[in-house]
């Protein structure tokens, strides 16, 4: 009998089935490869089928771990596409243990907001008009559609499979992890009001889902992970120490003075979805190098 306090017993994911939206690159890929390395079969979804297949092949051919990564085309902002992907997982697996809602985008950006010496800051009227004219209802709707709405629709579509997955392991429940952001925690706009408010909405949606499922006695936990500055397509690639605070746009520099690593964000997710994290529900963990400790947040 294995020791319940061994790393494998607490954190091992052998035999688990996971799905990561936006899993072909960036933070989604960090999480997906972390889950697979530790034994899970991971479906990575997105709209770019070729990118998903390339990422899956690179992992599977390298024999990095005991798990497997499978490419599955799905648009997380389209109900028909979500339903089609759910049917694939249902037919092939009959259950799901881990769902990571990671898909997201930056949305409308008003870069002049932080440049207080620019002409847009002549007076309140000029700044207000600049912000009004630079963004659109359509742009805001698009960023909310993928950053917030998709969490609701993907989670509810896969809820039945997640509940079935909970029956597989004693004293363990399936888990939904929503990848939010420190941008949804802090009070700064960082040049994009839409993105930050959509991530704040995602954080609150996480708590509502956790509460409602618990009250309905559905054995599926819901938590969120809020990354700080990480290298991804959103940040346009490599981030050296000189760019960490340019990307973070904080009032105070990031205490760690570097971007986060795959080990740090994937490790946090692995904790939450493993036996070690099974007593944790409705919580959000910021993995941000101390960013929210030194910048004004809503906490």
KAUR-V183502 format. One record per residue. PHI is phi as a letter, one per 30 degrees, with the letter a starting at -180 (999 if undefined). D_FIRST is the distance of its C-alpha to the first C-alpha in Angstrom with 1 decimal. Layout:
<<PHI & D_FIRST> <PHI & D_FIRST>>
//
This chain:
<<999 & 0.0> <d & 3.8> <d & 6.6> <d & 8.8> <c & 11.7> <d & 11.2> <e & 14.1> <d & 12.4> <d & 10.5> <d & 13.8> <c & 16.3> <d & 15.2> <b & 17.5> <e & 16.5> <i & 18.1> <d & 20.2> <c & 24.0> <b & 26.4> <b & 30.1> <b & 32.1> <d & 35.9> <h & 38.1> <d & 35.2> <d & 37.4> <a & 38.5> <h & 38.4> <d & 35.8> <e & 34.6> <d & 33.9> <e & 32.1> <d & 29.7> <e & 29.4> <d & 28.6> <d & 26.1> <d & 24.2> <d & 24.5> <e & 23.5> <c & 20.1> <j & 19.5> <d & 21.8> <c & 24.7> <c & 27.6> <d & 31.0> <c & 33.6> <c & 36.8> <l & 40.4> <d & 44.0> <c & 44.3> <e & 42.7> <d & 43.6> <d & 41.9> <d & 38.7> <d & 38.8> <d & 39.5> <d & 36.7> <d & 34.1> <d & 35.5> <d & 35.3> <d & 31.6> <d & 30.6> <d & 32.8> <d & 31.5> <h & 27.9> <d & 26.8> <a & 23.3> <d & 21.0> <c & 22.9> <b & 26.4> <c & 29.5> <b & 32.0> <d & 35.6> <b & 36.9> <d & 40.4> <a & 40.8> <c & 43.3> <d & 41.5> <c & 44.9> <b & 45.9> <d & 44.8> <d & 45.5> <d & 43.5> <d & 40.6> <d & 40.7> <d & 41.0> <d & 37.8> <d & 36.0> <d & 37.1> <d & 35.7> <d & 32.2> <d & 32.4> <d & 33.5> <d & 31.1> <c & 27.9> <i & 28.6> <a & 26.7> <b & 26.4> <c & 23.7> <b & 25.6> <b & 29.4> <c & 31.1> <d & 34.8> <c & 36.2> <e & 39.6> <a & 42.5> <b & 45.9> <d & 48.3> <i & 51.3> <d & 54.7> <b & 55.4> <c & 58.5> <d & 58.4> <d & 61.6> <e & 60.0> <d & 58.8> <c & 62.1> <d & 64.2> <c & 67.1> <d & 67.4> <d & 70.2> <d & 67.9> <c & 67.7> <e & 71.5> <a & 71.2> <e & 69.0> <d & 70.9> <d & 70.4> <d & 66.7> <e & 66.1> <d & 68.0> <d & 66.2> <d & 62.8> <d & 64.2> <d & 65.7> <d & 62.9> <b & 60.2> <b & 60.1> <d & 58.7> <d & 57.4> <d & 55.5> <d & 53.9> <d & 53.0> <d & 51.3> <d & 49.1> <d & 48.0> <e & 47.4> <c & 44.7> <d & 43.4> <b & 43.3> <e & 44.1> <d & 41.7> <d & 38.7> <d & 39.9> <d & 40.6> <d & 37.6> <d & 35.2> <d & 36.9> <d & 37.2> <c & 33.4> <e & 32.4> <d & 31.9> <d & 29.5> <d & 27.6> <d & 27.3> <d & 25.9> <d & 23.3> <d & 22.0> <d & 20.9> <d & 18.3> <b & 15.5> <d & 14.7> <h & 16.4> <b & 17.9> <b & 21.5> <d & 23.6> <b & 25.7> <c & 29.3> <c & 30.3> <c & 34.0> <d & 35.4> <c & 38.3> <a & 40.1> <d & 41.4> <d & 44.7> <c & 43.9> <c & 43.2> <d & 46.2> <c & 49.8> <d & 51.3> <d & 52.4> <h & 51.9> <i & 54.7> <b & 52.8> <e & 53.0> <d & 51.7> <e & 48.5> <d & 47.7> <d & 48.5> <d & 46.5> <d & 43.4> <d & 44.1> <d & 44.3> <d & 41.0> <d & 39.4> <d & 40.9> <d & 40.0> <e & 36.3> <d & 36.6> <d & 38.5> <d & 36.0> <e & 33.1> <d & 35.1> <d & 36.5> <d & 33.2> <d & 31.6> <d & 34.6> <d & 34.5> <h & 30.8> <c & 30.0> <d & 26.3> <b & 27.2> <d & 27.4> <b & 30.3> <b & 30.7> <b & 32.9> <c & 33.0> <c & 36.4> <d & 37.0> <c & 39.8> <d & 41.7> <b & 39.8> <d & 41.3> <a & 41.8> <d & 44.6> <d & 45.7> <c & 46.3> <i & 47.9> <j & 45.6> <d & 45.1> <b & 45.5> <d & 46.4> <e & 46.8> <d & 50.4> <c & 49.5> <e & 46.6> <d & 49.0> <d & 51.3> <d & 48.6> <d & 47.2> <h & 50.7> <d & 49.8> <d & 52.3> <c & 50.2> <e & 48.5> <d & 44.7> <e & 43.5> <d & 41.1> <h & 44.0> <a & 42.1> <d & 40.5> <d & 36.8> <c & 34.4> <e & 32.0> <d & 29.1> <d & 30.3> <d & 30.9> <d & 28.0> <d & 25.6> <d & 27.0> <d & 26.5> <e & 22.9> <e & 22.2> <d & 24.0> <c & 22.4> <c & 18.8> <d & 16.4> <d & 17.9> <c & 21.3> <d & 20.7> <c & 22.7> <c & 25.6> <b & 28.3> <i & 32.0> <c & 32.0> <b & 33.7> <c & 32.6> <d & 35.4> <c & 34.5> <b & 37.9> <i & 38.4> <j & 40.0> <e & 42.6> <d & 42.4> <d & 42.4> <c & 45.9> <c & 47.5> <d & 48.6> <b & 45.9> <d & 45.8> <d & 43.0>>
//
